[in-house]
Amino acid sequence: MEKFEGATTALITPLGKNKIISWDSLENLVEYQINNGIHNLLACGTTGQGPTLDWDEHEKIITRIKEKCKTEKVPIIAGCGSNNTEEANKATKMAFENGADATLHLTGYYNMPSQLGIVDYFSEISESTDLPLIMYDVRSRGHPPYEPATRIYLAKNHKNIIGIKDSSGDKKTWVETRKIAKENGLDKHSFKIISGNDPDTYEMIANPEIEGIGSISVWSNIFPHVYSKEMELLLDGKNEEAKEIDSYLKELNSTVSIKDSYKLQIDNNKYLITNDKFKNPEPVQYAAYVMGMTETPILRSPLGSLKESGKRQVKKVLGNLYGKREDWFEPVEEFYSVKIADRLK
């Protein structure tokens, strides 16, 4: 398996009660990931509350994770995207200087650039260092699509642009990307299509028209051993065995975000807020707390905290999985010295 392929965990950033990074919790999480076979780690992405961290914190996180990983040679990808290209350039250089093995970049929120604007952004970033660069198409967070031709144009003109993390949910785009890549001499290793959305991973890897080569997962924060095993089976062509694992993960994978309804009180009046969406990393951050992996479930503003009904939804999903695959929870119990059955009550 080549670098940046297989299972990558988009690490959460654990916080203490004062919303300061809990370095002990972060280092324990990294060690837990390494001990349980994760192939790569992503720091300071969306799941890691990257937009709420200042750049000094980015640097410290990358340094701490690199220190934990260097003996095991687990590659570190650093989230360095920004809607300010100069800021993204500085972040990329910082990641390079602090030992990151690659960077992940998105652009466009609020700016909403054209395809030529996207080309300008990635062209400039790719020239700031020799680090491998992975593009990130995440339309649900206010970014424009990266068209298949744009992706491959960039990869052909900048050798360190090695692939894309795709969270678009757009199968047509995945198939067209692979088609254009092949037409231009790029195989699945020289232009990597990486799943950025846990529910899409099986399809992206198993479908021969797409030839996905990896995943960047939210829920592998809790179950790195399960997601790395599924990826190994898929990359070995053992799709039926992988599909069995994926079937158990279906409910968990769909809990990346949670819809909830509640009432807001203004003076003596109550107003119903319906289907408010609590998006990643809110569910997984709370799940890590429930499992005894972090000190608090706290997130930084403007990320909210789950309402009580949302918390119950997360615990129910974990409880359902525990009832089917108790063995998957054993590494958590052993590493963190917790009793999962008690924590799920």
Backbone torsions as a table, in degrees:
resi	resn	phi	psi	omega
1	MET	NA	128.4	-179.9
2	GLU	-78.5	163.8	175.8
3	LYS	-54.7	143.1	174.6
4	PHE	71.6	5.7	173.3
5	GLU	-101.7	171.9	-177.2
6	GLY	79.3	-148.8	-174.2
7	ALA	-95.2	125.7	176.2
8	THR	-119.4	131.8	174.8
9	THR	-92.4	125.9	170.0
10	ALA	-81.7	94.6	-170.0
11	LEU	-62.4	137.2	167.2
12	ILE	-71.9	161.7	172.8
13	THR	-112.0	101.1	-178.3
14	PRO	-67.2	139.3	179.1
15	LEU	-119.5	151.7	171.7
16	GLY	-87.3	-175.8	-175.0
17	LYS	-63.9	-24.7	178.8
18	ASN	-92.9	12.9	-179.6
19	LYS	65.1	19.2	171.5
20	ILE	-90.5	146.2	-178.9
21	ILE	-58.3	131.1	174.6
22	SER	-88.4	97.7	-174.7
23	TRP	-65.4	-36.4	178.1
24	ASP	-62.3	-44.5	179.4
25	SER	-64.2	-39.3	179.8
26	LEU	-65.1	-46.3	-178.6
27	GLU	-66.4	-36.6	176.4
28	ASN	-64.5	-40.3	179.5
29	LEU	-62.9	-42.6	179.1
30	VAL	-63.4	-43.9	178.5
31	GLU	-62.5	-41.8	177.3
32	TYR	-60.0	-42.5	178.5
33	GLN	-61.8	-47.3	-178.8
34	ILE	-63.0	-44.6	-178.8
35	ASN	-62.3	-23.9	-175.0
36	ASN	-110.7	26.8	162.8
37	GLY	81.4	18.6	179.4
38	ILE	-66.3	148.0	-175.2
39	HIS	-90.6	-33.4	-179.8
40	ASN	-149.7	162.8	176.9
41	LEU	-130.3	141.3	174.6
42	LEU	-113.0	126.0	178.3
43	ALA	-107.5	144.8	170.5
44	CYS	64.3	32.5	172.3
45	GLY	-88.2	-165.0	178.2
46	THR	-59.6	-44.5	-179.8
47	THR	-63.7	-28.1	178.7
48	GLY	-89.6	17.1	-179.2
49	GLN	58.5	32.2	-175.0
50	GLY	-48.8	-44.4	-178.0
51	PRO	-66.8	-16.7	179.6
52	THR	-94.7	-4.7	-179.4
53	LEU	-93.8	141.8	173.3
54	ASP	-82.4	169.6	-172.9
55	TRP	-70.7	-26.7	173.6
56	ASP	-63.6	-40.2	177.9
57	GLU	-67.2	-39.8	174.1
58	HIS	-52.9	-48.8	-177.2
59	GLU	-62.6	-44.4	-179.2
60	LYS	-65.4	-39.6	179.4
61	ILE	-63.6	-47.1	-179.9
62	ILE	-60.7	-42.6	-179.7
63	THR	-62.8	-46.0	-179.2
64	ARG	-63.0	-43.8	-178.2
65	ILE	-67.6	-41.8	179.2
66	LYS	-60.6	-40.7	179.7
67	GLU	-61.1	-39.6	-179.8
68	LYS	-72.5	-29.1	-170.8
69	CYS	-96.8	-16.2	-167.0
70	LYS	-64.8	-34.6	-179.7
71	THR	-72.3	-30.1	179.1
72	GLU	-89.5	-8.3	178.0
73	LYS	58.2	40.2	173.4
74	VAL	-86.6	119.6	-177.1
75	PRO	-64.5	144.4	180.0
76	ILE	-114.2	124.0	173.7
77	ILE	-103.4	132.5	-178.6
78	ALA	-108.1	128.1	173.2
79	GLY	-72.6	117.5	-174.6
80	CYS	-130.2	12.3	-175.7
81	GLY	-71.8	153.9	177.7
82	SER	-158.7	156.1	171.9
83	ASN	-85.5	6.7	174.1
84	ASN	-116.7	110.2	-172.1
85	THR	-62.1	-38.9	-179.8
86	GLU	-65.1	-39.4	177.1
87	GLU	-63.9	-41.2	178.2
88	ALA	-64.0	-37.9	176.1
89	ASN	-60.7	-46.3	179.9
90	LYS	-63.3	-40.9	179.5
91	ALA	-64.2	-38.7	179.5
92	THR	-65.0	-43.8	177.8
93	LYS	-63.8	-39.8	177.1
94	MET	-61.4	-44.6	179.6
95	ALA	-62.0	-41.8	178.1
96	PHE	-60.3	-46.3	-177.7
97	GLU	-67.0	-23.2	-176.9
98	ASN	-104.6	16.5	168.1
99	GLY	93.0	7.4	176.8
100	ALA	-63.0	149.4	-178.6
101	ASP	-93.9	-19.5	178.9
102	ALA	-163.5	167.6	174.4
103	THR	-125.9	153.5	176.1
104	LEU	-115.2	132.7	-174.4
105	HIS	-133.5	135.6	167.0
106	LEU	-125.6	163.3	176.9
107	THR	-153.7	164.1	168.6
108	GLY	109.8	-19.9	-179.4
109	TYR	-60.2	133.3	-174.4
110	TYR	73.7	-48.7	178.6
111	ASN	-65.5	-42.0	-175.4
112	MET	48.9	63.7	-176.5
113	PRO	-71.0	161.4	171.7
114	SER	-71.5	175.2	175.2
115	GLN	-62.3	-35.3	177.2
116	LEU	-67.8	-34.7	175.2
117	GLY	-64.8	-39.0	176.7
118	ILE	-63.5	-42.1	176.8
119	VAL	-60.4	-44.1	179.1
120	ASP	-59.7	-45.8	-177.6
121	TYR	-60.3	-56.2	-174.7
122	PHE	-69.0	-30.9	176.3
123	SER	-63.1	-45.3	-179.2
124	GLU	-67.1	-43.9	-179.2
125	ILE	-63.5	-41.6	-176.1
126	SER	-64.4	-23.7	-179.2
127	GLU	-89.4	-5.0	-176.7
128	SER	-78.4	-28.1	175.6
129	THR	-148.8	175.7	175.0
130	ASP	-92.8	4.8	-178.2
131	LEU	-62.4	140.0	169.8
132	PRO	-56.6	141.7	-176.7
133	LEU	-125.0	131.4	176.2
134	ILE	-111.8	124.5	176.3
135	MET	-77.4	159.8	-177.1
136	TYR	-135.4	113.0	177.3
137	ASP	-100.0	105.9	-176.7
138	VAL	-135.2	80.8	-171.6
139	ARG	-67.6	-26.4	-176.6
140	SER	-68.8	-9.2	-179.1
141	ARG	-114.1	30.2	171.9
142	GLY	85.3	23.5	179.6
143	HIS	-107.9	148.2	175.3
144	PRO	-74.1	158.0	174.9
145	PRO	-63.9	148.5	168.7
146	TYR	-99.5	107.5	-176.2
147	GLU	-64.1	148.6	-178.8
148	PRO	-51.9	-44.2	-179.6
149	ALA	-64.8	-36.4	177.5
150	THR	-62.9	-43.9	179.7
151	ARG	-57.8	-49.4	-175.2
152	ILE	-75.5	-32.7	173.3
153	TYR	-56.3	-46.4	-179.8
154	LEU	-64.8	-43.2	-178.7
155	ALA	-65.2	-37.4	-179.9
156	LYS	-71.9	-30.1	-176.8
157	ASN	-94.6	-10.8	-179.5
158	HIS	-139.6	103.2	-169.8
159	LYS	-64.5	-20.2	179.6
160	ASN	-88.8	-0.2	170.0
161	ILE	-85.7	105.8	-166.1
162	ILE	-103.6	-6.5	-179.5
163	GLY	165.2	-167.5	-176.7
164	ILE	-139.7	137.1	166.1
165	LYS	-88.0	117.6	-172.7
166	ASP	-112.6	113.8	176.1
167	SER	-113.9	21.4	-173.6
168	SER	-73.3	-26.2	-174.3
169	GLY	71.8	13.5	-172.7
170	ASP	-105.8	95.8	-177.3
171	LYS	-60.2	-38.1	179.4
172	LYS	-58.5	-41.1	178.0
173	THR	-64.7	-41.8	179.8
174	TRP	-60.5	-47.6	-177.9
175	VAL	-64.8	-43.4	-179.1
176	GLU	-66.3	-36.3	177.4
177	THR	-60.8	-47.1	-179.6
178	ARG	-65.3	-39.7	179.6
179	LYS	-59.8	-49.1	-178.5
180	ILE	-67.9	-35.6	176.7
181	ALA	-59.9	-46.7	180.0
182	LYS	-64.0	-39.8	178.8
183	GLU	-61.5	-22.7	-177.7
184	ASN	-111.9	22.0	171.2
185	GLY	78.4	18.5	179.8
186	LEU	-108.5	118.4	177.6
187	ASP	-88.6	-174.5	-173.7
188	LYS	-67.8	-17.2	177.5
189	HIS	-91.1	-33.8	-178.3
190	SER	-83.8	-20.6	165.0
191	PHE	-133.5	104.1	-173.5
192	LYS	-86.6	127.5	169.7
193	ILE	-99.8	117.5	-173.2
194	ILE	-117.9	128.7	178.9
195	SER	-69.1	129.9	176.1
196	GLY	-109.2	12.4	-175.8
197	ASN	-142.2	113.0	-172.3
198	ASP	-50.8	-41.4	-179.7
199	PRO	-65.0	-20.0	-177.2
200	ASP	-91.5	-10.2	-167.3
201	THR	-60.4	-47.8	-176.6
202	TYR	-57.7	-48.5	-178.7
203	GLU	-61.2	-42.8	-175.6
204	MET	-66.8	-33.3	-178.1
205	ILE	-87.1	-40.4	-173.4
206	ALA	-77.4	-26.1	-175.6
207	ASN	-77.4	118.7	-177.2
208	PRO	-67.9	-14.4	176.5
209	GLU	-80.1	-14.6	-176.5
210	ILE	-108.4	-43.8	179.9
211	GLU	53.3	50.4	171.9
212	GLY	-63.0	154.7	-172.4
213	ILE	-125.9	0.6	-178.7
214	GLY	-177.7	177.4	177.0
215	SER	-139.3	148.4	168.4
216	ILE	-115.0	108.2	-163.8
217	SER	-108.3	146.0	172.2
218	VAL	-81.9	-51.2	-171.3
219	TRP	-78.2	-6.6	172.2
220	SER	-71.8	-8.7	168.2
221	ASN	-55.3	-37.8	-177.3
222	ILE	-93.0	-37.9	-172.9
223	PHE	-127.0	62.0	-179.3
224	PRO	-60.9	-34.9	-179.0
225	HIS	-65.6	-32.8	-179.0
226	VAL	-76.5	-46.9	-177.6
227	TYR	-70.0	-35.5	177.2
228	SER	-68.4	-36.8	177.6
229	LYS	-65.1	-44.1	178.5
230	GLU	-59.7	-43.1	-179.3
231	MET	-65.4	-41.4	179.6
232	GLU	-61.7	-41.4	178.1
233	LEU	-64.3	-45.2	-179.8
234	LEU	-62.1	-43.5	-178.0
235	LEU	-72.3	-19.2	172.8
236	ASP	-88.5	1.3	-180.0
237	GLY	79.1	12.2	-179.8
238	LYS	-92.0	67.0	-169.9
239	ASN	-66.9	-36.7	-177.9
240	GLU	-67.0	-40.1	177.0
241	GLU	-65.5	-40.7	178.4
242	ALA	-65.9	-37.0	-178.9
243	LYS	-64.4	-34.2	177.6
244	GLU	-63.6	-43.9	175.9
245	ILE	-61.2	-46.2	-177.1
246	ASP	-61.6	-33.2	-179.9
247	SER	-64.9	-36.7	176.4
248	TYR	-69.4	-28.1	-175.5
249	LEU	-87.1	-5.1	-170.5
250	LYS	-56.4	-48.7	-177.8
251	GLU	-67.2	-42.0	179.1
252	LEU	-62.7	-46.5	-178.8
253	ASN	-60.0	-30.8	-179.2
254	SER	-81.4	0.1	-177.6
255	THR	-103.2	27.9	174.8
256	VAL	-65.7	-33.7	172.8
257	SER	-131.8	158.9	-176.8
258	ILE	-132.0	134.6	172.6
259	LYS	-95.7	138.2	-177.9
260	ASP	-144.8	151.7	176.1
261	SER	-122.8	143.1	-177.0
262	TYR	-161.6	174.5	-178.3
263	LYS	-112.2	136.7	172.3
264	LEU	-103.5	133.3	-178.9
265	GLN	-102.4	127.8	174.1
266	ILE	-120.9	111.4	-171.8
267	ASP	53.4	-121.2	-177.7
268	ASN	-96.5	6.8	-177.1
269	ASN	-107.6	143.4	176.6
270	LYS	-115.2	136.6	-176.8
271	TYR	-125.1	129.9	-175.7
272	LEU	-80.5	126.3	171.0
273	ILE	-101.9	117.9	-175.0
274	THR	-106.6	139.8	174.2
275	ASN	52.4	41.0	171.8
276	ASP	-65.2	138.3	-175.3
277	LYS	-104.6	121.7	175.1
278	PHE	-100.2	103.7	-170.2
279	LYS	-94.6	166.4	173.2
280	ASN	-49.5	132.2	16.6
281	PRO	-100.3	16.3	-172.6
282	GLU	-59.9	-49.5	-179.9
283	PRO	-64.0	-43.9	-176.5
284	VAL	-71.3	-32.4	178.1
285	GLN	-65.3	-40.8	177.4
286	TYR	-68.6	-39.5	179.3
287	ALA	-60.7	-41.6	179.0
288	ALA	-62.2	-37.6	177.4
289	TYR	-66.6	-45.3	178.9
290	VAL	-58.2	-38.6	-177.2
291	MET	-79.8	-2.2	178.0
292	GLY	83.0	20.5	-176.4
293	MET	-94.4	-16.4	-179.6
294	THR	-136.2	161.9	-178.8
295	GLU	-72.8	-38.0	-175.5
296	THR	-142.3	163.1	171.8
297	PRO	-94.6	14.4	-169.5
298	ILE	-67.5	142.9	171.9
299	LEU	-123.5	157.4	178.7
300	ARG	-83.7	149.9	174.2
301	SER	-61.9	140.5	8.6
302	PRO	-91.7	13.4	175.3
303	LEU	-71.1	132.5	-176.6
304	GLY	-92.2	177.5	174.4
305	SER	-109.8	149.4	-179.9
306	LEU	-62.3	143.1	169.2
307	LYS	-72.7	169.0	-177.1
308	GLU	-58.1	-38.4	179.9
309	SER	-66.3	-35.7	176.4
310	GLY	-66.3	-39.5	177.2
311	LYS	-62.5	-39.9	178.2
312	ARG	-64.2	-36.6	178.0
313	GLN	-61.9	-44.5	179.8
314	VAL	-62.7	-46.4	-179.0
315	LYS	-64.4	-35.1	178.5
316	LYS	-65.1	-44.1	179.5
317	VAL	-62.4	-44.5	177.8
318	LEU	-63.3	-40.9	179.4
319	GLY	-64.2	-40.1	177.5
320	ASN	-61.8	-42.5	179.0
321	LEU	-68.0	-38.8	179.0
322	TYR	-60.9	-37.1	178.9
323	GLY	-67.2	-24.6	-178.6
324	LYS	-97.2	-38.6	-175.0
325	ARG	-135.2	67.2	179.5
326	GLU	-58.1	-31.5	-178.3
327	ASP	-62.3	-28.1	179.8
328	TRP	-68.3	-18.9	-177.7
329	PHE	-90.8	-10.7	-175.5
330	GLU	-61.7	-41.9	178.0
331	PRO	-60.1	-34.3	177.0
332	VAL	-64.9	-47.6	-179.4
333	GLU	-59.5	-43.9	-177.0
334	GLU	-68.3	-44.9	-175.2
335	PHE	-73.4	-41.4	-173.8
336	TYR	-98.7	1.7	178.9
337	SER	52.3	54.5	179.7
338	VAL	-126.7	162.6	173.0
339	LYS	-109.9	106.2	-174.0
340	ILE	-61.8	-40.3	-178.9
341	ALA	-57.6	-39.1	178.9
342	ASP	-70.1	-38.4	-175.6
343	ARG	-74.5	-22.5	179.5
344	LEU	-86.9	-5.7	-179.6
345	LYS	-68.3	NA	NA
